[in-house]
Amino acid sequence: MAPARLLLIISALLSVTTLHVVYGGIVCEKLPAEICAFSVSSSGARCVLEKSMLKDGNPHYECQTSEIIVEIINELTETEECMKACGVERMKVGMSAKSLTESVFTEKLCSPRCYNKCPNIIDFYFNVAAGEGVYLPRLCEAHRSGDRRMITIPSIPEVPIPPLPELPPVIPSIPIPEIPIPPLPEIPVPVAIPP
């Protein structure tokens, strides 16, 4: 029985090694757009889906390597189970914290099915939240307890802020004459006499 188990382990290692040599591991630029989001390359870099518009007006999606390095995960294409449990989409373009402001999304992200079983997605949003000054475990605890004060994420603008309009010139005010204020009279301070 032990030789059969050893043979199984050796063949599994050979299969993984062969796949890595044949395919060269995961390179973001070689991934199809449909599996790009939440993938991690062999070098540990997160893959990000980018969208551009073609001359004919149709969108073109392509997978790119981001500058974000994952310390504990590499060569990963996220599972469908985790995508569904955490409420994330395969065709998510870019990396943004805006979804953390949506209570339905945050509820799924903080659910035990996602939070305890999908470390790649949790790691991603942990870092995204940290970039906004929010500690994801505290945000999830706030969702579970219903503490609305902890759920706000301060620095995520919904839309770009337009430049301020030019203000009209200030109308010169009418000079107000200074009215002298007489000094207050001195009031003697009572001195306490010890008994």
Disulfide bonds with the S-S distance in Angstrom:
Cys28-Cys47 1.99
Cys36-Cys63 2.12
Cys82-Cys118 2.12
Cys86-Cys114 1.86
Cys110-Cys140 2.03
